[in-house]
Amino acid sequence: MELDPSTYQAIQIDKRANGVVVATLNRPDRLNAVNGTMHTELANIARDADNDDDVKVLVLTGAGRAFCAGGDFGGGDDAIMGRSGLKETREIVDHLLDCSIPVVSAVNGYAMGLGATVALLADIVVAGKSTTFADTHVKMGIGAGDGGQVIWPLLMGVNRAKYYLMTGDRISGEEAERAGLVNFLVEDDEILDKALEIADRLAAGPGLAISASKVGINQYIKMVSNLVLPYSFAAEMQTFRSKDAQEAVKAFQEKRDPKFTGR
């Protein structure tokens, strides 16, 4: 099955002759925040790339000033909805972990919430000195349920991850490299070039052996994911219905700080 760029709207697909595909999250006016369309496409991209025999490496990046600012809480008709949105979120995580070809993330600017999860689930993470990671769910009064509880502790350690997930604090590219979140730290204008250098090298390598060298590790991550995600999803949905979450959305739309009550 061929990866068809025409089936994507919120993600720009660039298929290159050497088998490298660059998938660019393309809502720069919203810092590539995830609306309903992008959410569906994020659930599909790793699976579609993996099913295309001509694709050897998938590179994920963002247009403009950000990789992805997380979920789009600005309202509108194209929102991430209910049970179908929950199913897609599980598919975003599972399809990235099931992907047999290498996935490289070129993380420019902000990588927040779900954006951070997508970036960090890549096999190789390239970031710039001004890149900023954060799992900001808690700042919206909701639990970090979309994969952050899976990948952050595996990369940086349990207690460090709990601190960042409980506070929503930001971590710079340089701090992220020291903490183990990032493989390569480069100047901001070199992020995509470095990611493509790595992708080109992998695309020219022994594809079956490369796949065999990553899939087993991803099975380990998926074992953790299968344990953690059912609870974290359920807890996230419960907190979505909280008064704190309602207050956070209202405060976001009114451009003010939320007043949390712990309920």
C-alpha positions in Angstrom: 0.0 0.0 0.0 1.4 3.4 -1.0 1.6 6.4 1.3 -0.6 8.9 -0.5 0.2 12.6 0.3 -3.2 13.7 -1.0 -5.0 11.9 1.8 -3.3 14.2 4.4 -4.4 17.8 5.1 -2.9 18.9 8.4 0.4 17.0 7.7 2.5 17.8 4.7 4.1 14.7 3.2 7.3 14.9 1.2 8.4 11.6 -0.3 12.0 11.6 -1.4 13.7 9.4 -4.0 15.9 7.6 -1.5 13.0 6.4 0.6 13.0 9.1 3.2 9.6 10.6 4.0 9.4 14.0 5.7 6.0 14.4 7.5 5.6 18.1 8.5 2.9 19.0 11.0 1.4 22.0 9.1 -0.7 24.3 11.2 1.9 26.9 11.8 -0.6 29.7 12.6 -1.6 27.5 15.6 1.9 26.4 16.5 0.9 23.0 15.0 -1.6 22.4 17.8 -3.5 19.2 17.2 -7.1 19.6 16.0 -9.3 16.7 14.9 -7.9 16.4 11.5 -4.3 16.3 12.6 -5.1 13.9 15.4 -6.5 11.4 12.9 -3.5 11.9 10.6 -1.0 11.4 13.5 -2.8 8.1 14.2 -2.3 7.1 10.6 1.1 8.4 9.5 3.5 5.8 11.1 1.2 2.9 10.0 0.9 4.3 6.4 4.6 4.9 6.1 5.4 1.4 7.4 3.0 -0.2 4.9 4.6 1.5 1.9 7.4 -0.7 0.6 9.2 2.3 -0.9 9.5 4.1 2.4 12.6 3.4 4.4 12.7 6.1 7.1 10.0 8.5 8.5 11.1 12.0 9.6 8.6 14.0 11.7 8.9 17.8 12.1 6.8 20.9 12.4 6.2 23.9 10.2 7.1 27.4 11.5 8.1 28.1 15.1 7.0 24.9 16.7 7.0 21.1 16.4 3.6 20.8 18.1 2.0 22.9 20.9 -0.2 20.0 22.0 -4.0 19.8 21.8 -5.9 22.7 20.3 -8.1 24.0 23.1 -9.1 27.1 21.1 -12.5 25.6 20.3 -14.0 25.3 16.8 -15.7 22.5 14.8 -12.6 20.4 14.1 -12.0 19.3 17.7 -10.7 16.0 19.1 -13.9 14.3 20.2 -14.9 11.7 22.8 -14.4 8.0 22.4 -13.1 8.1 18.8 -10.4 10.6 19.9 -9.4 8.3 22.8 -9.1 5.4 20.3 -7.0 7.5 18.0 -4.7 8.6 20.8 -4.0 4.9 21.6 -3.3 4.4 17.8 -0.8 7.3 17.8 1.2 5.6 20.5 0.8 2.0 19.2 1.5 2.8 15.5 4.7 4.6 16.4 5.8 1.7 18.5 4.7 -0.9 15.9 6.5 0.9 13.1 9.3 -1.3 11.7 11.1 1.5 9.8 13.2 4.0 11.7 11.4 7.2 12.9 13.4 10.3 13.4 11.9 13.5 15.0 13.3 16.9 14.1 12.0 18.9 17.1 11.9 22.6 16.5 10.5 25.1 18.9 7.8 24.0 21.3 7.0 20.3 21.8 4.1 20.3 24.3 1.7 17.7 25.6 0.8 15.3 22.8 3.5 17.0 20.7 6.1 16.0 23.2 4.8 12.4 23.3 5.0 12.1 19.5 8.5 13.6 19.4 9.9 11.4 22.1 8.3 8.2 20.8 10.6 8.5 17.7 13.6 6.2 17.6 16.0 9.1 17.3 15.3 12.6 18.6 17.1 15.7 17.2 16.5 19.0 18.9 17.8 22.5 19.0 19.2 24.6 21.8 15.9 26.6 21.8 13.7 23.6 21.6 11.3 23.4 24.6 9.7 20.2 25.8 6.8 19.9 28.4 3.9 17.7 29.2 1.4 20.4 30.0 -1.7 18.3 30.6 -1.6 19.2 34.3 -1.8 22.9 33.5 -5.1 22.2 31.8 -6.3 20.4 34.9 -6.1 16.9 33.3 -3.8 13.9 33.8 -0.9 13.2 31.4 -2.7 10.3 29.8 -1.6 10.3 26.1 1.7 8.5 26.4 3.7 10.8 28.5 3.6 8.4 31.5 5.0 5.8 29.2 8.0 7.5 27.4 9.2 10.2 29.8 10.2 7.8 32.7 11.8 5.3 30.3 14.0 8.1 28.9 14.8 10.2 31.9 14.0 8.1 35.0 11.0 7.7 37.2 11.3 10.5 39.7 12.5 13.1 37.2 9.5 12.2 34.9 7.0 12.4 37.8 8.3 15.9 38.6 7.8 17.2 35.1 4.4 15.5 34.6 3.1 16.7 37.9 4.2 20.3 37.4 4.0 20.7 33.6 7.4 22.5 33.9 9.3 23.2 30.7 12.6 21.6 29.9 15.1 23.2 27.4 16.8 21.4 24.6 20.1 21.4 26.5 18.5 20.1 29.7 16.6 17.5 27.6 19.8 16.2 26.2 21.4 15.9 29.6 18.3 14.1 30.9 18.3 11.6 28.1 15.3 12.8 26.2 17.3 13.9 23.2 19.9 12.0 21.1 21.4 15.0 19.2 21.4 18.7 20.2 22.3 21.1 17.4 21.9 24.8 16.6 18.3 25.7 15.8 18.9 26.2 12.1 20.5 22.8 11.8 17.7 20.6 13.3 16.1 19.3 10.1 19.5 19.0 8.3 20.8 16.8 11.1 17.7 14.7 11.1 17.9 14.2 7.4 21.6 13.4 7.6 20.7 10.6 10.0 17.6 9.5 7.9 19.7 9.4 4.7 22.3 7.2 6.4 19.6 4.8 7.7 17.9 4.7 4.3 21.2 3.7 2.7 21.8 1.0 5.3 20.6 -2.7 5.6 16.9 -2.1 6.2 16.1 -5.6 7.5 18.9 -5.5 10.0 18.1 -2.0 11.1 14.5 -3.0 11.6 15.5 -6.1 13.5 17.7 -3.9 15.8 14.9 -1.6 16.9 11.7 -3.6 16.9 12.6 -5.7 19.9 13.3 -2.5 21.9 10.0 -1.1 20.9 8.3 -4.3 22.1 9.8 -3.6 25.5 8.4 0.0 25.4 5.0 -1.4 24.2 5.0 -3.9 27.1 5.2 -0.9 29.4 2.7 1.0 27.3 0.2 -1.9 27.5 0.4 -1.7 31.3 0.3 2.0 31.7 -2.0 3.4 29.0 -5.3 1.8 30.1 -5.0 3.4 33.5 -3.6 6.7 32.3 -6.3 7.0 29.7 -9.0 6.3 32.2 -7.6 8.7 34.7 -7.2 11.4 32.0 -10.9 11.0 31.0 -11.9 11.3 34.6 -10.0 14.5 35.1 -11.4 15.9 31.8 -14.8 16.0 33.7 -13.3 17.9 36.7 -14.1 21.4 37.6 -10.4 22.2 37.3 -10.3 21.1 33.7 -13.4 23.2 32.9 -11.8 26.2 34.6 -8.5 25.7 32.7 -10.3 25.7 29.3 -12.2 28.8 30.2 -9.1 30.5 31.4 -7.2 29.6 28.3 -9.9 31.0 26.1 -10.1 34.2 28.2 -6.3 34.5 28.2 -5.9 34.4 32.0 -4.4 32.2 34.7 -6.7 29.4 35.9 -7.9 29.3 39.6 -7.7 25.6 40.5 -9.7 24.2 43.5 -8.5 20.5 43.3 -11.9 19.3 42.2 
